[in-house]
Amino acid sequence: MRSNLFEEIKAIEVPIYFFHGIYDYTVNYSLSKKYYQHITAPVKGFYTFKKSAHSPMFEEPEKFIKILKEDVLLGKNELSDKSI
């Protein structure tokens, strides 16, 4: 709680992917989106899971696996949220 990632990590040199359940109350959804917009990376993707909380890989496994296969493993972000 004492870390401010907005100040501490402004850029990363590897692809970064955010998998976020809309009902996640452990990690704030809107703050995660703001950080995603803030951070710089060669490839980045933000994926909203509309039926999930903190564990989208278990709550929406089909969508999670599709993103892993079609985006993450290929270094793409074509399935990511387009409204960000």
HTML snippet that shows the backbone in 3Dmol.js (N, CA, C, O; Angstrom):
<script src="https://3Dmol.org/build/3Dmol-min.js"></script>
<div id="view" style="width:600px;height:400px;position:relative"></div>
<script>
const pdb = `
ATOM      1  N   MET A   1       0.815  -1.189   0.000  1.00  0.00           N
ATOM      2  CA  MET A   1       0.000   0.000   0.000  1.00  0.00           C
ATOM      3  C   MET A   1       0.863   1.258   0.000  1.00  0.00           C
ATOM      4  O   MET A   1       0.363   2.359  -0.234  1.00  0.00           O
ATOM      5  N   ARG A   2       2.117   1.098   0.254  1.00  0.00           N
ATOM      6  CA  ARG A   2       2.999   2.258   0.266  1.00  0.00           C
ATOM      7  C   ARG A   2       3.671   2.484  -1.082  1.00  0.00           C
ATOM      8  O   ARG A   2       4.345   3.494  -1.286  1.00  0.00           O
ATOM      9  N   SER A   3       3.488   1.554  -1.986  1.00  0.00           N
ATOM     10  CA  SER A   3       4.088   1.688  -3.311  1.00  0.00           C
ATOM     11  C   SER A   3       3.172   2.486  -4.227  1.00  0.00           C
ATOM     12  O   SER A   3       1.950   2.347  -4.188  1.00  0.00           O
ATOM     13  N   ASN A   4       3.783   3.313  -5.039  1.00  0.00           N
ATOM     14  CA  ASN A   4       3.050   4.062  -6.055  1.00  0.00           C
ATOM     15  C   ASN A   4       3.631   3.669  -7.406  1.00  0.00           C
ATOM     16  O   ASN A   4       4.625   4.240  -7.853  1.00  0.00           O
ATOM     17  N   LEU A   5       3.004   2.688  -8.052  1.00  0.00           N
ATOM     18  CA  LEU A   5       3.529   2.200  -9.317  1.00  0.00           C
ATOM     19  C   LEU A   5       3.551   3.275 -10.395  1.00  0.00           C
ATOM     20  O   LEU A   5       4.374   3.215 -11.308  1.00  0.00           O
ATOM     21  N   PHE A   6       2.665   4.249 -10.302  1.00  0.00           N
ATOM     22  CA  PHE A   6       2.670   5.339 -11.275  1.00  0.00           C
ATOM     23  C   PHE A   6       3.999   6.078 -11.245  1.00  0.00           C
ATOM     24  O   PHE A   6       4.453   6.580 -12.272  1.00  0.00           O
ATOM     25  N   GLU A   7       4.621   6.148 -10.079  1.00  0.00           N
ATOM     26  CA  GLU A   7       5.919   6.814  -9.938  1.00  0.00           C
ATOM     27  C   GLU A   7       7.085   5.841 -10.078  1.00  0.00           C
ATOM     28  O   GLU A   7       8.126   6.187 -10.636  1.00  0.00           O
ATOM     29  N   GLU A   8       6.908   4.638  -9.575  1.00  0.00           N
ATOM     30  CA  GLU A   8       8.018   3.683  -9.507  1.00  0.00           C
ATOM     31  C   GLU A   8       8.277   2.944 -10.816  1.00  0.00           C
ATOM     32  O   GLU A   8       9.430   2.681 -11.155  1.00  0.00           O
ATOM     33  N   ILE A   9       7.222   2.607 -11.557  1.00  0.00           N
ATOM     34  CA  ILE A   9       7.391   1.851 -12.804  1.00  0.00           C
ATOM     35  C   ILE A   9       6.573   2.534 -13.898  1.00  0.00           C
ATOM     36  O   ILE A   9       5.366   2.322 -14.017  1.00  0.00           O
ATOM     37  N   LYS A  10       7.251   3.349 -14.684  1.00  0.00           N
ATOM     38  CA  LYS A  10       6.587   4.086 -15.757  1.00  0.00           C
ATOM     39  C   LYS A  10       6.706   3.385 -17.100  1.00  0.00           C
ATOM     40  O   LYS A  10       5.933   3.648 -18.021  1.00  0.00           O
ATOM     41  N   ALA A  11       7.683   2.489 -17.203  1.00  0.00           N
ATOM     42  CA  ALA A  11       7.908   1.771 -18.461  1.00  0.00           C
ATOM     43  C   ALA A  11       8.471   0.391 -18.142  1.00  0.00           C
ATOM     44  O   ALA A  11       9.103   0.177 -17.108  1.00  0.00           O
ATOM     45  N   ILE A  12       8.225  -0.527 -19.052  1.00  0.00           N
ATOM     46  CA  ILE A  12       8.742  -1.886 -18.936  1.00  0.00           C
ATOM     47  C   ILE A  12       9.193  -2.305 -20.337  1.00  0.00           C
ATOM     48  O   ILE A  12       8.580  -1.912 -21.329  1.00  0.00           O
ATOM     49  N   GLU A  13      10.244  -3.089 -20.417  1.00  0.00           N
ATOM     50  CA  GLU A  13      10.838  -3.415 -21.707  1.00  0.00           C
ATOM     51  C   GLU A  13      10.352  -4.722 -22.309  1.00  0.00           C
ATOM     52  O   GLU A  13      10.886  -5.170 -23.323  1.00  0.00           O
ATOM     53  N   VAL A  14       9.360  -5.332 -21.709  1.00  0.00           N
ATOM     54  CA  VAL A  14       8.794  -6.585 -22.215  1.00  0.00           C
ATOM     55  C   VAL A  14       7.286  -6.407 -22.387  1.00  0.00           C
ATOM     56  O   VAL A  14       6.708  -5.492 -21.800  1.00  0.00           O
ATOM     57  N   PRO A  15       6.647  -7.253 -23.170  1.00  0.00           N
ATOM     58  CA  PRO A  15       5.184  -7.162 -23.291  1.00  0.00           C
ATOM     59  C   PRO A  15       4.513  -7.319 -21.930  1.00  0.00           C
ATOM     60  O   PRO A  15       4.990  -8.057 -21.068  1.00  0.00           O
ATOM     61  N   ILE A  16       3.401  -6.615 -21.755  1.00  0.00           N
ATOM     62  CA  ILE A  16       2.660  -6.677 -20.488  1.00  0.00           C
ATOM     63  C   ILE A  16       1.173  -6.825 -20.803  1.00  0.00           C
ATOM     64  O   ILE A  16       0.633  -6.153 -21.682  1.00  0.00           O
ATOM     65  N   TYR A  17       0.537  -7.717 -20.065  1.00  0.00           N
ATOM     66  CA  TYR A  17      -0.873  -8.000 -20.276  1.00  0.00           C
ATOM     67  C   TYR A  17      -1.615  -7.938 -18.939  1.00  0.00           C
ATOM     68  O   TYR A  17      -1.167  -8.509 -17.945  1.00  0.00           O
ATOM     69  N   PHE A  18      -2.737  -7.247 -18.927  1.00  0.00           N
ATOM     70  CA  PHE A  18      -3.579  -7.131 -17.741  1.00  0.00           C
ATOM     71  C   PHE A  18      -4.851  -7.945 -17.981  1.00  0.00           C
ATOM     72  O   PHE A  18      -5.580  -7.697 -18.942  1.00  0.00           O
ATOM     73  N   PHE A  19      -5.109  -8.903 -17.116  1.00  0.00           N
ATOM     74  CA  PHE A  19      -6.335  -9.711 -17.157  1.00  0.00           C
ATOM     75  C   PHE A  19      -7.146  -9.297 -15.942  1.00  0.00           C
ATOM     76  O   PHE A  19      -6.739  -9.546 -14.807  1.00  0.00           O
ATOM     77  N   HIS A  20      -8.284  -8.671 -16.169  1.00  0.00           N
ATOM     78  CA  HIS A  20      -8.984  -8.082 -15.029  1.00  0.00           C
ATOM     79  C   HIS A  20     -10.472  -8.392 -15.036  1.00  0.00           C
ATOM     80  O   HIS A  20     -11.175  -8.119 -16.008  1.00  0.00           O
ATOM     81  N   GLY A  21     -10.936  -8.963 -13.940  1.00  0.00           N
ATOM     82  CA  GLY A  21     -12.362  -9.195 -13.750  1.00  0.00           C
ATOM     83  C   GLY A  21     -13.045  -7.911 -13.321  1.00  0.00           C
ATOM     84  O   GLY A  21     -12.546  -7.204 -12.446  1.00  0.00           O
ATOM     85  N   ILE A  22     -14.157  -7.611 -13.912  1.00  0.00           N
ATOM     86  CA  ILE A  22     -14.898  -6.380 -13.626  1.00  0.00           C
ATOM     87  C   ILE A  22     -15.367  -6.334 -12.168  1.00  0.00           C
ATOM     88  O   ILE A  22     -15.551  -5.252 -11.610  1.00  0.00           O
ATOM     89  N   TYR A  23     -15.563  -7.508 -11.551  1.00  0.00           N
ATOM     90  CA  TYR A  23     -16.039  -7.578 -10.166  1.00  0.00           C
ATOM     91  C   TYR A  23     -14.907  -7.790  -9.159  1.00  0.00           C
ATOM     92  O   TYR A  23     -15.156  -8.193  -8.023  1.00  0.00           O
ATOM     93  N   ASP A  24     -13.686  -7.524  -9.565  1.00  0.00           N
ATOM     94  CA  ASP A  24     -12.532  -7.702  -8.682  1.00  0.00           C
ATOM     95  C   ASP A  24     -12.500  -6.587  -7.643  1.00  0.00           C
ATOM     96  O   ASP A  24     -12.347  -5.414  -7.984  1.00  0.00           O
ATOM     97  N   TYR A  25     -12.645  -6.960  -6.375  1.00  0.00           N
ATOM     98  CA  TYR A  25     -12.577  -5.974  -5.297  1.00  0.00           C
ATOM     99  C   TYR A  25     -11.255  -6.068  -4.553  1.00  0.00           C
ATOM    100  O   TYR A  25     -11.028  -5.326  -3.598  1.00  0.00           O
ATOM    101  N   THR A  26     -10.378  -6.974  -4.980  1.00  0.00           N
ATOM    102  CA  THR A  26      -9.041  -7.073  -4.408  1.00  0.00           C
ATOM    103  C   THR A  26      -8.113  -6.078  -5.083  1.00  0.00           C
ATOM    104  O   THR A  26      -7.315  -5.412  -4.424  1.00  0.00           O
ATOM    105  N   VAL A  27      -8.224  -5.982  -6.407  1.00  0.00           N
ATOM    106  CA  VAL A  27      -7.443  -5.027  -7.199  1.00  0.00           C
ATOM    107  C   VAL A  27      -8.444  -4.127  -7.919  1.00  0.00           C
ATOM    108  O   VAL A  27      -9.263  -4.611  -8.700  1.00  0.00           O
ATOM    109  N   ASN A  28      -8.383  -2.852  -7.666  1.00  0.00           N
ATOM    110  CA  ASN A  28      -9.358  -1.908  -8.204  1.00  0.00           C
ATOM    111  C   ASN A  28      -9.310  -1.864  -9.731  1.00  0.00           C
ATOM    112  O   ASN A  28      -8.260  -1.611 -10.323  1.00  0.00           O
ATOM    113  N   TYR A  29     -10.452  -2.113 -10.354  1.00  0.00           N
ATOM    114  CA  TYR A  29     -10.547  -2.185 -11.812  1.00  0.00           C
ATOM    115  C   TYR A  29     -10.197  -0.844 -12.484  1.00  0.00           C
ATOM    116  O   TYR A  29      -9.375  -0.809 -13.399  1.00  0.00           O
ATOM    117  N   SER A  30     -10.806   0.233 -12.043  1.00  0.00           N
ATOM    118  CA  SER A  30     -10.561   1.530 -12.704  1.00  0.00           C
ATOM    119  C   SER A  30      -9.130   2.003 -12.488  1.00  0.00           C
ATOM    120  O   SER A  30      -8.556   2.626 -13.381  1.00  0.00           O
ATOM    121  N   LEU A  31      -8.543   1.728 -11.339  1.00  0.00           N
ATOM    122  CA  LEU A  31      -7.150   2.101 -11.097  1.00  0.00           C
ATOM    123  C   LEU A  31      -6.217   1.277 -11.981  1.00  0.00           C
ATOM    124  O   LEU A  31      -5.216   1.790 -12.480  1.00  0.00           O
ATOM    125  N   SER A  32      -6.545   0.008 -12.173  1.00  0.00           N
ATOM    126  CA  SER A  32      -5.741  -0.836 -13.071  1.00  0.00           C
ATOM    127  C   SER A  32      -5.783  -0.309 -14.497  1.00  0.00           C
ATOM    128  O   SER A  32      -4.762  -0.300 -15.185  1.00  0.00           O
ATOM    129  N   LYS A  33      -6.958   0.131 -14.950  1.00  0.00           N
ATOM    130  CA  LYS A  33      -7.076   0.697 -16.295  1.00  0.00           C
ATOM    131  C   LYS A  33      -6.244   1.971 -16.424  1.00  0.00           C
ATOM    132  O   LYS A  33      -5.590   2.189 -17.444  1.00  0.00           O
ATOM    133  N   LYS A  34      -6.270   2.803 -15.401  1.00  0.00           N
ATOM    134  CA  LYS A  34      -5.468   4.039 -15.429  1.00  0.00           C
ATOM    135  C   LYS A  34      -3.980   3.716 -15.491  1.00  0.00           C
ATOM    136  O   LYS A  34      -3.233   4.362 -16.227  1.00  0.00           O
ATOM    137  N   TYR A  35      -3.552   2.729 -14.729  1.00  0.00           N
ATOM    138  CA  TYR A  35      -2.143   2.355 -14.760  1.00  0.00           C
ATOM    139  C   TYR A  35      -1.766   1.777 -16.124  1.00  0.00           C
ATOM    140  O   TYR A  35      -0.690   2.065 -16.649  1.00  0.00           O
ATOM    141  N   TYR A  36      -2.638   0.975 -16.685  1.00  0.00           N
ATOM    142  CA  TYR A  36      -2.412   0.431 -18.025  1.00  0.00           C
ATOM    143  C   TYR A  36      -2.197   1.565 -19.036  1.00  0.00           C
ATOM    144  O   TYR A  36      -1.297   1.491 -19.873  1.00  0.00           O
ATOM    145  N   GLN A  37      -3.007   2.591 -18.957  1.00  0.00           N
ATOM    146  CA  GLN A  37      -2.872   3.727 -19.864  1.00  0.00           C
ATOM    147  C   GLN A  37      -1.571   4.478 -19.613  1.00  0.00           C
ATOM    148  O   GLN A  37      -1.013   5.078 -20.532  1.00  0.00           O
ATOM    149  N   HIS A  38      -1.094   4.450 -18.398  1.00  0.00           N
ATOM    150  CA  HIS A  38       0.099   5.193 -17.986  1.00  0.00           C
ATOM    151  C   HIS A  38       1.408   4.504 -18.395  1.00  0.00           C
ATOM    152  O   HIS A  38       2.355   5.160 -18.828  1.00  0.00           O
ATOM    153  N   ILE A  39       1.445   3.193 -18.255  1.00  0.00           N
ATOM    154  CA  ILE A  39       2.705   2.469 -18.461  1.00  0.00           C
ATOM    155  C   ILE A  39       3.030   2.320 -19.950  1.00  0.00           C
ATOM    156  O   ILE A  39       2.140   2.171 -20.787  1.00  0.00           O
ATOM    157  N   THR A  40       4.299   2.362 -20.245  1.00  0.00           N
ATOM    158  CA  THR A  40       4.783   2.181 -21.614  1.00  0.00           C
ATOM    159  C   THR A  40       5.433   0.802 -21.718  1.00  0.00           C
ATOM    160  O   THR A  40       6.192   0.390 -20.841  1.00  0.00           O
ATOM    161  N   ALA A  41       5.121   0.099 -22.805  1.00  0.00           N
ATOM    162  CA  ALA A  41       5.694  -1.227 -23.057  1.00  0.00           C
ATOM    163  C   ALA A  41       5.671  -1.475 -24.562  1.00  0.00           C
ATOM    164  O   ALA A  41       4.871  -0.866 -25.272  1.00  0.00           O
ATOM    165  N   PRO A  42       6.538  -2.360 -25.060  1.00  0.00           N
ATOM    166  CA  PRO A  42       6.548  -2.623 -26.509  1.00  0.00           C
ATOM    167  C   PRO A  42       5.212  -3.161 -27.013  1.00  0.00           C
ATOM    168  O   PRO A  42       4.787  -2.826 -28.119  1.00  0.00           O
ATOM    169  N   VAL A  43       4.557  -3.980 -26.224  1.00  0.00           N
ATOM    170  CA  VAL A  43       3.218  -4.492 -26.514  1.00  0.00           C
ATOM    171  C   VAL A  43       2.497  -4.536 -25.178  1.00  0.00           C
ATOM    172  O   VAL A  43       3.061  -4.966 -24.172  1.00  0.00           O
ATOM    173  N   LYS A  44       1.257  -4.091 -25.173  1.00  0.00           N
ATOM    174  CA  LYS A  44       0.471  -4.204 -23.948  1.00  0.00           C
ATOM    175  C   LYS A  44      -0.983  -4.450 -24.307  1.00  0.00           C
ATOM    176  O   LYS A  44      -1.464  -4.021 -25.355  1.00  0.00           O
ATOM    177  N   GLY A  45      -1.669  -5.147 -23.418  1.00  0.00           N
ATOM    178  CA  GLY A  45      -3.073  -5.434 -23.637  1.00  0.00           C
ATOM    179  C   GLY A  45      -3.822  -5.439 -22.320  1.00  0.00           C
ATOM    180  O   GLY A  45      -3.311  -5.915 -21.306  1.00  0.00           O
ATOM    181  N   PHE A  46      -5.023  -4.911 -22.338  1.00  0.00           N
ATOM    182  CA  PHE A  46      -5.898  -4.934 -21.160  1.00  0.00           C
ATOM    183  C   PHE A  46      -7.143  -5.701 -21.554  1.00  0.00           C
ATOM    184  O   PHE A  46      -7.804  -5.365 -22.537  1.00  0.00           O
ATOM    185  N   TYR A  47      -7.463  -6.739 -20.784  1.00  0.00           N
ATOM    186  CA  TYR A  47      -8.567  -7.628 -21.095  1.00  0.00           C
ATOM    187  C   TYR A  47      -9.563  -7.631 -19.943  1.00  0.00           C
ATOM    188  O   TYR A  47      -9.236  -8.043 -18.830  1.00  0.00           O
ATOM    189  N   THR A  48     -10.772  -7.171 -20.215  1.00  0.00           N
ATOM    190  CA  THR A  48     -11.817  -7.141 -19.202  1.00  0.00           C
ATOM    191  C   THR A  48     -12.625  -8.427 -19.264  1.00  0.00           C
ATOM    192  O   THR A  48     -13.082  -8.837 -20.332  1.00  0.00           O
ATOM    193  N   PHE A  49     -12.794  -9.052 -18.122  1.00  0.00           N
ATOM    194  CA  PHE A  49     -13.607 -10.242 -17.986  1.00  0.00           C
ATOM    195  C   PHE A  49     -14.896  -9.839 -17.289  1.00  0.00           C
ATOM    196  O   PHE A  49     -14.892  -9.526 -16.099  1.00  0.00           O
ATOM    197  N   LYS A  50     -15.987  -9.847 -18.021  1.00  0.00           N
ATOM    198  CA  LYS A  50     -17.251  -9.293 -17.541  1.00  0.00           C
ATOM    199  C   LYS A  50     -18.028 -10.205 -16.600  1.00  0.00           C
ATOM    200  O   LYS A  50     -19.029  -9.782 -16.021  1.00  0.00           O
ATOM    201  N   LYS A  51     -17.586 -11.445 -16.440  1.00  0.00           N
ATOM    202  CA  LYS A  51     -18.267 -12.373 -15.536  1.00  0.00           C
ATOM    203  C   LYS A  51     -17.332 -12.826 -14.421  1.00  0.00           C
ATOM    204  O   LYS A  51     -17.573 -13.857 -13.793  1.00  0.00           O
ATOM    205  N   SER A  52     -16.268 -12.067 -14.169  1.00  0.00           N
ATOM    206  CA  SER A  52     -15.237 -12.508 -13.227  1.00  0.00           C
ATOM    207  C   SER A  52     -14.936 -11.471 -12.159  1.00  0.00           C
ATOM    208  O   SER A  52     -15.257 -10.288 -12.278  1.00  0.00           O
ATOM    209  N   ALA A  53     -14.300 -11.981 -11.106  1.00  0.00           N
ATOM    210  CA  ALA A  53     -13.784 -11.126 -10.043  1.00  0.00           C
ATOM    211  C   ALA A  53     -12.256 -11.202 -10.109  1.00  0.00           C
ATOM    212  O   ALA A  53     -11.659 -10.747 -11.084  1.00  0.00           O
ATOM    213  N   HIS A  54     -11.625 -11.767  -9.089  1.00  0.00           N
ATOM    214  CA  HIS A  54     -10.164 -11.754  -8.993  1.00  0.00           C
ATOM    215  C   HIS A  54      -9.472 -12.912  -9.718  1.00  0.00           C
ATOM    216  O   HIS A  54      -8.245 -12.922  -9.820  1.00  0.00           O
ATOM    217  N   SER A  55     -10.227 -13.874 -10.216  1.00  0.00           N
ATOM    218  CA  SER A  55      -9.608 -15.054 -10.834  1.00  0.00           C
ATOM    219  C   SER A  55     -10.220 -15.380 -12.192  1.00  0.00           C
ATOM    220  O   SER A  55     -10.849 -16.427 -12.344  1.00  0.00           O
ATOM    221  N   PRO A  56     -10.048 -14.508 -13.178  1.00  0.00           N
ATOM    222  CA  PRO A  56     -10.664 -14.765 -14.483  1.00  0.00           C
ATOM    223  C   PRO A  56     -10.198 -16.053 -15.146  1.00  0.00           C
ATOM    224  O   PRO A  56     -10.919 -16.619 -15.968  1.00  0.00           O
ATOM    225  N   MET A  57      -9.004 -16.523 -14.803  1.00  0.00           N
ATOM    226  CA  MET A  57      -8.520 -17.763 -15.408  1.00  0.00           C
ATOM    227  C   MET A  57      -9.343 -18.965 -14.983  1.00  0.00           C
ATOM    228  O   MET A  57      -9.375 -19.976 -15.685  1.00  0.00           O
ATOM    229  N   PHE A  58     -10.015 -18.863 -13.830  1.00  0.00           N
ATOM    230  CA  PHE A  58     -10.889 -19.928 -13.354  1.00  0.00           C
ATOM    231  C   PHE A  58     -12.359 -19.626 -13.628  1.00  0.00           C
ATOM    232  O   PHE A  58     -13.157 -20.541 -13.829  1.00  0.00           O
ATOM    233  N   GLU A  59     -12.713 -18.354 -13.636  1.00  0.00           N
ATOM    234  CA  GLU A  59     -14.101 -17.952 -13.793  1.00  0.00           C
ATOM    235  C   GLU A  59     -14.547 -17.878 -15.254  1.00  0.00           C
ATOM    236  O   GLU A  59     -15.725 -18.075 -15.556  1.00  0.00           O
ATOM    237  N   GLU A  60     -13.614 -17.595 -16.155  1.00  0.00           N
ATOM    238  CA  GLU A  60     -13.883 -17.573 -17.597  1.00  0.00           C
ATOM    239  C   GLU A  60     -12.720 -18.234 -18.335  1.00  0.00           C
ATOM    240  O   GLU A  60     -12.027 -17.579 -19.115  1.00  0.00           O
ATOM    241  N   PRO A  61     -12.503 -19.527 -18.094  1.00  0.00           N
ATOM    242  CA  PRO A  61     -11.314 -20.183 -18.656  1.00  0.00           C
ATOM    243  C   PRO A  61     -11.236 -20.198 -20.176  1.00  0.00           C
ATOM    244  O   PRO A  61     -10.140 -20.107 -20.730  1.00  0.00           O
ATOM    245  N   GLU A  62     -12.368 -20.310 -20.864  1.00  0.00           N
ATOM    246  CA  GLU A  62     -12.325 -20.360 -22.335  1.00  0.00           C
ATOM    247  C   GLU A  62     -11.775 -19.053 -22.901  1.00  0.00           C
ATOM    248  O   GLU A  62     -10.922 -19.066 -23.789  1.00  0.00           O
ATOM    249  N   LYS A  63     -12.261 -17.937 -22.390  1.00  0.00           N
ATOM    250  CA  LYS A  63     -11.786 -16.627 -22.853  1.00  0.00           C
ATOM    251  C   LYS A  63     -10.312 -16.440 -22.498  1.00  0.00           C
ATOM    252  O   LYS A  63      -9.525 -15.947 -23.306  1.00  0.00           O
ATOM    253  N   PHE A  64      -9.956 -16.835 -21.293  1.00  0.00           N
ATOM    254  CA  PHE A  64      -8.574 -16.713 -20.839  1.00  0.00           C
ATOM    255  C   PHE A  64      -7.622 -17.480 -21.757  1.00  0.00           C
ATOM    256  O   PHE A  64      -6.597 -16.945 -22.181  1.00  0.00           O
ATOM    257  N   ILE A  65      -7.958 -18.720 -22.059  1.00  0.00           N
ATOM    258  CA  ILE A  65      -7.111 -19.559 -22.909  1.00  0.00           C
ATOM    259  C   ILE A  65      -7.037 -18.997 -24.332  1.00  0.00           C
ATOM    260  O   ILE A  65      -5.973 -19.017 -24.951  1.00  0.00           O
ATOM    261  N   LYS A  66      -8.144 -18.506 -24.844  1.00  0.00           N
ATOM    262  CA  LYS A  66      -8.157 -17.900 -26.185  1.00  0.00           C
ATOM    263  C   LYS A  66      -7.188 -16.718 -26.242  1.00  0.00           C
ATOM    264  O   LYS A  66      -6.436 -16.584 -27.207  1.00  0.00           O
ATOM    265  N   ILE A  67      -7.199 -15.873 -25.233  1.00  0.00           N
ATOM    266  CA  ILE A  67      -6.303 -14.712 -25.186  1.00  0.00           C
ATOM    267  C   ILE A  67      -4.849 -15.177 -25.100  1.00  0.00           C
ATOM    268  O   ILE A  67      -3.980 -14.634 -25.783  1.00  0.00           O
ATOM    269  N   LEU A  68      -4.589 -16.172 -24.269  1.00  0.00           N
ATOM    270  CA  LEU A  68      -3.221 -16.689 -24.169  1.00  0.00           C
ATOM    271  C   LEU A  68      -2.724 -17.207 -25.517  1.00  0.00           C
ATOM    272  O   LEU A  68      -1.609 -16.895 -25.936  1.00  0.00           O
ATOM    273  N   LYS A  69      -3.550 -17.992 -26.187  1.00  0.00           N
ATOM    274  CA  LYS A  69      -3.143 -18.600 -27.458  1.00  0.00           C
ATOM    275  C   LYS A  69      -3.022 -17.594 -28.595  1.00  0.00           C
ATOM    276  O   LYS A  69      -2.068 -17.642 -29.371  1.00  0.00           O
ATOM    277  N   GLU A  70      -3.993 -16.680 -28.693  1.00  0.00           N
ATOM    278  CA  GLU A  70      -4.065 -15.813 -29.868  1.00  0.00           C
ATOM    279  C   GLU A  70      -3.371 -14.466 -29.700  1.00  0.00           C
ATOM    280  O   GLU A  70      -3.066 -13.803 -30.691  1.00  0.00           O
ATOM    281  N   ASP A  71      -3.120 -14.059 -28.475  1.00  0.00           N
ATOM    282  CA  ASP A  71      -2.448 -12.772 -28.254  1.00  0.00           C
ATOM    283  C   ASP A  71      -1.113 -12.949 -27.533  1.00  0.00           C
ATOM    284  O   ASP A  71      -0.058 -12.656 -28.096  1.00  0.00           O
ATOM    285  N   VAL A  72      -1.155 -13.424 -26.297  1.00  0.00           N
ATOM    286  CA  VAL A  72       0.042 -13.454 -25.463  1.00  0.00           C
ATOM    287  C   VAL A  72       1.162 -14.287 -26.095  1.00  0.00           C
ATOM    288  O   VAL A  72       2.291 -13.810 -26.214  1.00  0.00           O
ATOM    289  N   LEU A  73       0.869 -15.499 -26.491  1.00  0.00           N
ATOM    290  CA  LEU A  73       1.917 -16.357 -27.054  1.00  0.00           C
ATOM    291  C   LEU A  73       2.458 -15.842 -28.389  1.00  0.00           C
ATOM    292  O   LEU A  73       3.570 -16.187 -28.787  1.00  0.00           O
ATOM    293  N   LEU A  74       1.671 -15.020 -29.073  1.00  0.00           N
ATOM    294  CA  LEU A  74       2.107 -14.476 -30.365  1.00  0.00           C
ATOM    295  C   LEU A  74       2.603 -13.034 -30.256  1.00  0.00           C
ATOM    296  O   LEU A  74       2.976 -12.429 -31.261  1.00  0.00           O
ATOM    297  N   GLY A  75       2.607 -12.486 -29.046  1.00  0.00           N
ATOM    298  CA  GLY A  75       3.080 -11.114 -28.845  1.00  0.00           C
ATOM    299  C   GLY A  75       2.161 -10.073 -29.449  1.00  0.00           C
ATOM    300  O   GLY A  75       2.620  -9.031 -29.916  1.00  0.00           O
ATOM    301  N   LYS A  76       0.860 -10.348 -29.445  1.00  0.00           N
ATOM    302  CA  LYS A  76      -0.122  -9.430 -30.019  1.00  0.00           C
ATOM    303  C   LYS A  76      -1.036  -8.878 -28.931  1.00  0.00           C
ATOM    304  O   LYS A  76      -0.913  -9.227 -27.757  1.00  0.00           O
ATOM    305  N   ASN A  77      -1.951  -8.013 -29.346  1.00  0.00           N
ATOM    306  CA  ASN A  77      -2.967  -7.493 -28.417  1.00  0.00           C
ATOM    307  C   ASN A  77      -4.292  -7.264 -29.142  1.00  0.00           C
ATOM    308  O   ASN A  77      -5.065  -6.383 -28.767  1.00  0.00           O
ATOM    309  N   GLU A  78      -4.545  -8.047 -30.161  1.00  0.00           N
ATOM    310  CA  GLU A  78      -5.730  -7.854 -31.001  1.00  0.00           C
ATOM    311  C   GLU A  78      -7.050  -8.145 -30.289  1.00  0.00           C
ATOM    312  O   GLU A  78      -8.086  -7.614 -30.690  1.00  0.00           O
ATOM    313  N   LEU A  79      -7.038  -8.955 -29.267  1.00  0.00           N
ATOM    314  CA  LEU A  79      -8.255  -9.278 -28.526  1.00  0.00           C
ATOM    315  C   LEU A  79      -8.463  -8.348 -27.328  1.00  0.00           C
ATOM    316  O   LEU A  79      -9.458  -8.471 -26.614  1.00  0.00           O
ATOM    317  N   SER A  80      -7.535  -7.427 -27.108  1.00  0.00           N
ATOM    318  CA  SER A  80      -7.635  -6.547 -25.943  1.00  0.00           C
ATOM    319  C   SER A  80      -8.783  -5.556 -26.084  1.00  0.00           C
ATOM    320  O   SER A  80      -9.302  -5.334 -27.178  1.00  0.00           O
ATOM    321  N   ASP A  81      -9.169  -4.968 -24.960  1.00  0.00           N
ATOM    322  CA  ASP A  81     -10.238  -3.964 -24.958  1.00  0.00           C
ATOM    323  C   ASP A  81      -9.856  -2.827 -25.906  1.00  0.00           C
ATOM    324  O   ASP A  81      -8.740  -2.311 -25.852  1.00  0.00           O
ATOM    325  N   LYS A  82     -10.769  -2.454 -26.750  1.00  0.00           N
ATOM    326  CA  LYS A  82     -10.475  -1.394 -27.729  1.00  0.00           C
ATOM    327  C   LYS A  82     -10.862  -0.012 -27.216  1.00  0.00           C
ATOM    328  O   LYS A  82     -10.484   0.995 -27.815  1.00  0.00           O
ATOM    329  N   SER A  83     -11.611   0.050 -26.114  1.00  0.00           N
ATOM    330  CA  SER A  83     -12.095   1.340 -25.613  1.00  0.00           C
ATOM    331  C   SER A  83     -11.062   2.049 -24.732  1.00  0.00           C
ATOM    332  O   SER A  83     -11.304   3.165 -24.272  1.00  0.00           O
ATOM    333  N   ILE A  84      -9.923   1.412 -24.497  1.00  0.00           N
ATOM    334  CA  ILE A  84      -8.922   2.025 -23.624  1.00  0.00           C
ATOM    335  C   ILE A  84      -8.011   2.908 -24.444  1.00  0.00           C
ATOM    336  O   ILE A  84      -7.093   3.522 -23.900  1.00  0.00           O
TER     337      ILE A  84
END
`;
const viewer = $3Dmol.createViewer("view");
viewer.addModel(pdb, "pdb");
viewer.setStyle({}, {cartoon: {color: "spectrum"}});
viewer.zoomTo();
viewer.render();
</script>
